[in-house]
Amino acid sequence: MSMSDSDSSSYASDYKNFKQISRERLLHEMLRSAKTGDSKSTWKVLIMDKLTVKIMSHSCKMADITDEGVSLVEDIYKRRQPLPTMDAIYFIQPTRENIIMFLSDMSGRTPLYRKAFVFFSSSISRELVMEIKKDALVLPRIGALREMNLEYFAIDSQGFVTNNERALEELFGDEENHHKAVACLNVMAMRIATVFASLREFPTVRFRAAKTIDATTMTTFRDLIPTKLAAGVWDCITKYKKTIANFPQTETCELLIIDRTIDQIAPVIHEWTYDAMCHDLLNMDGNKYVHEVPGKDGGLPEKKEVLLEDHDPIWLELRHAHIADASERLHEKMTNFISKNKAAQIQHGSRGSGEMSTRDIQKMVQALPQYSEQIDKLSLHVEIAGKINRIIRESRLRDIGQLEQNLVFGDAGMKDVIKFLTTNEDASRENKLRLLMILAAIYPEKFEGETGLNLVKV
């Protein structure tokens, strides 16, 4: 199946970051293209499944979607009100269940919508296409049937995830349960390939091949995971050469597939950047942070959800800074803001000398309505940084972090870890476990037999 390429030429004209490219594809190639043809409706319904809702929410805001003529967003698996005078845009995975739901919506004498523009997040099988074509009543009601090949979450301007939360368990768990592992690899390969469909890049795929010690050594499924993933990505991308208009026919970049065996410590050790500390210490749900704001008319505080993403200039500036540097820069920003605004000086002066509390900052918002958005973001990050620093102090994380660094650089060993564990019994189980995991990655031989069991008991 071919895919619309109406905006592909615009990608090369100006540099756009990865999230922008994903956003433009969803808004322009999908939502905007549904305005063409014989579509007479001004407003449309957007129907998605659970995965495509997440894909859309990682790249677009609700305002972006409504600007493209979408008045209502619906879940394909929930009962929906018939809107026979409106057109519908379906952004769904090409699964049999989704196709059954789509055909149910649009078949019969009274379909739910006037016309359907169907966009699949990845390649659809020939069997499912034939199933759609078999319904003579549905075919005339289809305004588009295209493969978007966009099935990943653009988490920031340069990164993405494939949403395989159980990959570790399915790939490295039960060796006898190969069908789950194969299915997981296939999904991962397909979703990684869709990244290159969006970028319009054809990569040379490089990976670490499985090594056999000698002719009698059996190569396991786990040994072949990088090989199988690379083959899966390559198979998908080579199909794009035939199915996507203007897709490169020769390699334009390199994809390097590696696994955690080359760096086992990175996922365990405490990372001290502002971004990492937020996700590590604040129990965030993705990029969602929940905090309290003053209630209306002096009422009880209310909980408010905010997204720490690229649209927040302070987050964009500080996310990769060390937490100490981020805290210092936030203090400077607040000091500068107060020094330049008379109302802020009055508000701050009423407390006398000393630093402002989060509550003081929040009161300033009411005193400075013309600066409310600016001070709102600033006070949010002051609150977050303050909470992180408090957790660091209370959990003695600086001492733990120093020991972790010393272990990694060879300046500490087994005795230092045992001493810390025995003299800091109030340390959290998680921090103790992280120390032991770092130690095991550096000195695996010391965790063999009874010595390893005794360490875990500590």
SULMOWO-V655264 format. One record per pair of residues at least 24 apart in sequence whose C-alpha atoms are under 6 Angstrom apart, sorted by the first residue. I is the first residue (numbers start at 1). J is the second residue. D is the distance in Angstrom with one decimal. If there is no record, write none. Layout:
# SULMOWO-V655264
I_J_D, I_J_D
This chain:
# SULMOWO-V655264
1_243_5.8, 2_243_4.9, 2_244_5.6, 3_146_5.5, 3_147_5.5, 3_244_5.6, 17_157_5.3, 18_157_5.2, 18_158_5.4, 19_154_5.6, 19_157_4.9, 23_59_5.1, 23_60_5.9, 41_86_5.8, 43_69_4.9, 43_70_5.5, 43_71_5.8, 44_70_4.7, 44_71_5.9, 44_86_5.9, 44_87_5.2, 44_88_5.5, 45_70_5.7, 45_72_4.9, 45_73_5.9, 45_88_4.7, 46_73_4.8, 46_88_5.9, 46_89_4.8, 47_73_5.9, 47_74_4.7, 47_75_5.7, 47_76_5.7, 47_90_4.8, 48_75_5.4, 48_76_5.7, 48_91_5.1, 48_92_5.4, 49_75_5.8, 49_76_5.7, 49_92_5.7, 55_153_5.2, 58_153_5.9, 58_154_5.8, 82_112_4.4, 83_112_5.6, 83_113_5.3, 84_112_5.4, 84_113_4.3, 84_114_4.9, 85_114_5.4, 86_113_5.6, 86_114_5.4, 87_113_5.6, 87_114_5.2, 87_115_4.7, 87_116_5.9, 88_116_4.8, 89_116_5.9, 89_117_4.7, 89_118_5.9, 90_118_4.6, 90_119_5.8, 91_119_4.9, 91_120_5.8, 92_120_5.2, 92_121_5.9, 93_120_5.4, 93_121_5.1, 94_120_5.7, 94_124_5.2, 106_138_5.8, 107_137_5.9, 107_138_5.3, 115_141_4.8, 115_142_5.8, 116_142_4.8, 116_143_5.6, 117_142_6.0, 117_143_4.9, 117_144_4.5, 118_144_5.6, 118_145_4.8, 119_145_6.0, 119_146_4.9, 119_147_5.7, 120_147_4.7, 120_148_5.6, 121_148_5.2, 121_149_5.1, 121_150_5.1, 121_151_5.3, 122_147_5.9, 122_149_4.2, 123_147_5.9, 149_194_5.0, 150_194_5.2, 151_191_5.3, 152_191_5.9, 185_229_6.0, 189_229_5.7, 189_232_5.2, 189_233_4.6, 193_233_5.5, 193_237_5.9, 200_247_5.9, 201_252_5.9, 202_248_5.9, 202_251_4.8, 202_252_5.3, 203_251_5.2, 203_252_5.8, 203_253_4.6, 203_254_4.7, 203_255_5.7, 204_251_5.7, 204_254_4.6, 204_255_6.0, 205_255_4.8, 206_256_4.9, 207_256_6.0, 207_257_4.9, 265_438_5.8, 268_434_5.8, 272_322_5.6, 272_323_6.0, 273_320_5.4, 273_321_5.2, 273_322_4.2, 273_323_5.3, 274_319_5.0, 274_321_5.9, 274_322_5.9, 274_323_4.7, 275_319_4.6
